[in-house]
Structures are given as structure tokens and as C-alpha cells.
């Protein structure tokens, strides 16, 4: 860390004053997905999302969001108390709280932390971060057509302009949640239109148990070998199952 103790907390208090975020939890675990899988990390999970994925594994941040508030100052202090160099800001959708996210990342960056932001890639925020983990939502995420959420989810779930902006301004990985091999055509179309290099294209199986993800991992491994994509595990699911705070 670049700074420590009381001077850092005073700095955070000045920089983050009077800003509050909607959040659901802060916990210490390992990163289960993507290029940094296995790295011990502090997770700050924001609440509220602008999409409604039918298979969302954190419905308490989207379909029925928890309405808890925390000041940016308190969030930064809580994250730094773990004395861990890696933080993952996830959701929900962190970028819909743009001003607060910007202030939080600035404080954490000044404290020397490596920052990953997990986003659905529909809102661009020019934030200080070391890795933007974009997860564009495929049609397999659509709620039932008869539901109230279907129309706005379908309209918003992929924003090619925003994906390109992040690719041009940050270090990125683009992580697709795959339910079946038939999703590949949609992935290839998005990757081509958004100009996502294969080395930054990650495939990850949809599922909340090892029984669901293991057979899909085998299928995705073969696709990655053919296309030059990267395969992402879901280590937290393999280790702890479908639980919060891990």
C-alpha cells in the first residue's frame, strides 16, 4: 500500500465525503472467475442493476435489491482493513452509481490497490481501474417474453459502443456466460462487432453447481481450443457451491 494508518483515513475522508452507495456485502475470498482466478481478493458488492438476467445468481442485487447504504469513505476503510492488495467491485451493476464508483476507485487506487470492476458493459464510466471485467449478456439471459422485465432487458443487454470504449481505455477481459454451444454464434457476432480480440474473450459456463458447470466446461474447452478464446472457471461454485459471501 502506498499510504497507511491515520493519514490515509484522513485522506479518504476528505476525498469521499458525503457520497453514499447502495450495496449488499463486503467480504474476503478468492477471485473465482476470469484471468485472476485464484487470487485472494476483497469483494465489494453493490446493489441495484439495470438488467434482469433470468439466471442471475445474485437476485438480492437485481430482482429484489437490498437497499443498504454505505458511505464511500466507510466502504474504502472497510476494504482497506483486510490489508489485501486486490479488490473486486461487483454487483449488481457498479457503473450505475458512477460518481460514487469514481470516488471509491480513486481512493483505493491512491492506497495502492489493484482494482477489478465487474460490469455488464452497458454504462461507460472513465474510472481508475486495473482491470475491467465486462460480461455482455447473451439472449440466454432474457427473462420470459411475457414478463414485465423482458422488454427493457432485451433492449439494454448489449451496448457495443460502451464495450468498445472500455477496450480502448482500459485493460479488459470480456466474459460471456454460456448456457449451450448454440450461444457461440451470438458470441462471435458480438465479438466481431465490438472488435474484441480472441485473447480477451473468455467463455464461462452458466450454472450454480458443479453438476451444472462441469459438463459445460468440457464443451467450452473444445470451443476455446478451436477459436483461441480463454476458458474461465467458477472456482467459488466448485469450492463452496451457491452461497453468499464467498
C-alpha positions in Angstrom: 0.0 0.0 0.0 1.2 3.5 -0.8 -0.2 5.0 2.4 -1.1 3.7 5.8 -2.7 4.4 9.1 -4.4 7.7 10.2 -3.1 9.9 7.3 -4.7 7.6 4.8 -8.0 7.5 6.6 -8.0 11.3 6.8 -7.2 11.5 3.0 -10.1 9.1 2.3 -12.5 11.1 4.5 -11.7 14.3 2.5 -11.9 12.7 -0.9 -15.1 10.7 -0.3 -17.1 13.0 1.9 -20.9 12.9 1.7 -21.2 10.2 -1.0 -23.2 7.1 -0.3 -23.6 3.8 -2.2 -26.2 1.1 -2.4 -24.5 -2.1 -1.5 -25.2 -5.7 -0.3 -22.0 -7.0 1.1 -18.2 -6.8 1.6 -16.2 -10.0 2.1 -12.8 -11.5 1.6 -12.4 -14.6 -0.6 -10.6 -15.6 -3.8 -11.5 -14.5 -7.3 -13.4 -17.4 -8.8 -13.5 -16.2 -12.4 -11.5 -14.8 -15.3 -7.8 -14.1 -15.7 -7.2 -13.5 -12.0 -9.0 -16.7 -10.8 -7.5 -17.9 -7.6 -6.2 -14.6 -6.4 -7.2 -13.6 -2.8 -9.4 -10.5 -3.1 -11.8 -8.3 -1.2 -15.2 -8.1 -2.8 -17.4 -5.1 -2.6 -20.8 -6.0 -4.0 -23.0 -3.1 -5.0 -26.8 -3.3 -5.0 -29.2 -2.5 -7.9 -28.8 -3.4 -11.5 -30.1 -2.1 -14.8 -30.7 -5.6 -16.2 -32.7 -8.6 -15.2 -30.9 -11.8 -16.2 -33.2 -14.8 -15.8 -30.4 -16.9 -14.3 -28.9 -14.1 -12.1 -27.1 -15.7 -9.2 -27.3 -12.6 -7.0 -31.1 -11.7 -7.2 -30.7 -9.8 -4.0 -28.9 -7.1 -6.0 -31.2 -7.0 -9.1 -34.6 -8.6 -9.0 -35.1 -7.8 -5.3 -32.2 -5.4 -4.5 -31.2 -4.9 -0.9 -31.5 -1.2 -0.1 -28.5 -0.7 2.2 -26.4 2.4 2.2 -22.7 2.9 3.0 -20.6 6.0 2.6 -17.8 5.8 0.1 -15.5 6.7 3.0 -16.8 3.8 5.1 -16.6 1.4 2.1 -12.9 2.4 1.4 -12.0 2.0 5.0 -13.7 -1.4 5.3 -12.0 -2.7 2.1 -8.5 -1.5 3.3 -8.9 -3.1 6.7 -8.4 -6.5 5.1 -4.9 -5.5 4.1 -5.3 -7.3 0.8 -3.8 -5.8 -2.4 -6.7 -6.9 -4.7 -10.3 -5.6 -4.6 -13.2 -6.6 -6.9 -16.0 -4.2 -7.2 -19.0 -6.1 -8.5 -22.8 -6.1 -8.3 -25.5 -5.7 -9.2 -24.1 -3.2 -11.6 -21.5 -0.8 -10.1 -21.4 1.6 -13.0 -24.9 2.9 -12.4 -23.5 4.6 -9.3 -21.0 6.5 -11.4 -19.9 9.4 -9.2 -19.6 7.2 -6.1 -17.7 4.5 -8.0 -15.3 7.1 -9.4 -14.6 8.4 -5.9 -14.2 5.0 -4.3 -11.8 3.8 -7.1 -9.7 7.0 -6.8 -9.3 6.4 -3.0 -8.4 2.7 -3.4 -6.0 3.4 -6.3 -4.2 6.0 -4.2 -3.9 3.4 -1.5 -2.1 1.1 -3.9 -4.8 -1.4 -4.5 -5.3 -3.4 -7.7 -8.9 -2.8 -8.8 -11.1 -5.0 -10.8 -14.6 -3.8 -11.8 -17.1 -6.4 -12.9 -19.7 -4.8 -15.2 -22.3 -5.8 -17.8 -20.8 -3.3 -20.2 -23.9 -1.1 -20.7 -22.7 2.1 -19.0 -19.3 3.7 -19.5 -17.5 5.3 -16.6 -14.0 6.6 -17.1 -12.9 5.2 -13.7 -9.5 4.3 -12.3 -9.2 0.6 -12.5 -6.6 -2.0 -13.4 -9.0 -4.5 -15.0 -12.5 -4.0 -16.4 -14.2 -7.4 -16.5 -17.1 -7.0 -19.0 -19.9 -9.5 -19.2 -22.2 -8.8 -22.1 -25.4 -10.6 -21.7 -26.5 -13.0 -24.3 -30.1 -13.9 -25.3 -29.9 -16.8 -22.9 -30.2 -14.2 -20.1 -33.6 -12.9 -21.3 -36.5 -13.1 -18.8 -39.6 -14.8 -20.1 -41.2 -12.8 -23.0 -44.4 -12.4 -21.1 -42.6 -10.8 -18.1 -42.5 -7.0 -17.4 -38.7 -7.1 -17.4 -38.3 -8.7 -20.8 -38.6 -5.6 -23.0 -36.1 -3.3 -21.2 -33.6 -6.2 -20.6 -33.6 -7.2 -24.2 -33.2 -3.6 -25.3 -30.3 -2.8 -23.0 -28.4 -6.0 -22.5 -25.6 -5.4 -25.1 -24.1 -1.9 -25.8 -21.4 -2.3 -28.4 -20.3 1.4 -28.1 -19.7 1.0 -24.4 -17.7 -2.2 -24.8 -15.5 -0.6 -27.4 -14.9 2.4 -25.1 -13.7 0.2 -22.3 -11.5 -1.8 -24.7 -9.9 1.4 -25.9 -9.4 2.9 -22.5 -8.7 0.1 -20.0 -7.1 -3.3 -19.6 -10.2 -5.6 -20.2 -11.4 -9.1 -20.3 -14.8 -9.8 -21.9 -16.5 -12.8 -20.2 -19.5 -14.5 -21.8 -21.8 -16.7 -19.7 -22.5 -19.7 -21.9 -25.5 -21.9 -21.4 -25.2 -24.1 -24.5 -22.9 -24.4 -27.6 -25.7 -22.8 -29.6 -24.7 -19.5 -27.9 -21.4 -19.4 -29.9 -22.9 -17.7 -33.0 -24.1 -14.8 -30.8 -20.8 -14.5 -29.1 -18.9 -14.4 -32.4 -21.3 -11.7 -33.7 -20.8 -9.5 -30.6 -17.0 -10.1 -30.6 -16.8 -9.1 -34.3 -18.9 -6.0 -34.0 -17.3 -4.8 -30.8 -13.8 -5.7 -32.0 -13.0 -8.0 -29.1 -9.7 -9.8 -29.6 -9.9 -13.6 -29.0 -7.2 -13.4 -26.3 -9.6 -11.1 -24.3 -12.6 -13.3 -25.0 -13.5 -15.6 -22.1 -16.1 -18.3 -22.0 -17.7 -19.3 -18.7 -20.3 -21.9 -18.0 -23.7 -20.8 -16.7 -24.7 -22.7 -13.5 -24.7 -22.5 -9.7 -23.4 -26.0 -9.0 -20.5 -28.2 -10.2 -23.0 -30.7 -11.6 -24.3 -27.9 -13.9 -21.0 -26.4 -14.8 -18.7 -29.4 -15.3 -20.2 -30.8 -18.5 -20.4 -27.3 -19.9 -16.7 -26.7 -19.1 -15.8 -29.8 -21.3 -17.8 -28.4 -24.2 -16.3 -24.9 -23.8 -12.8 -26.2 -23.5 -13.1 -27.6 -27.0 -14.6 -24.4 -28.4 -11.7 -22.4 -26.8 -9.2 -24.7 -28.5 -10.8 -24.2 -31.8 -11.3 -20.4 -31.6 -8.4 -19.2 -29.5 -10.7 -18.0 -26.7 -9.9 -18.4 -23.0 -11.8 -20.7 -20.6 -12.9 -19.3 -17.3 -13.7 -21.5 -14.3 -16.2 -20.7 -11.5 -13.9 -21.7 -8.6 -16.2 -20.3 -5.9 -19.0 -22.6 -7.1 -16.7 -25.6 -7.3 -15.4 -24.9 -3.7 -18.4 -23.6 -1.8 -21.5 -24.0 -4.0 -24.2 -21.5 -4.4 -23.6 -19.4 -1.3 -23.3 -15.7 -0.5 -20.1 -14.1 0.9 -17.6 -16.5 -0.9 
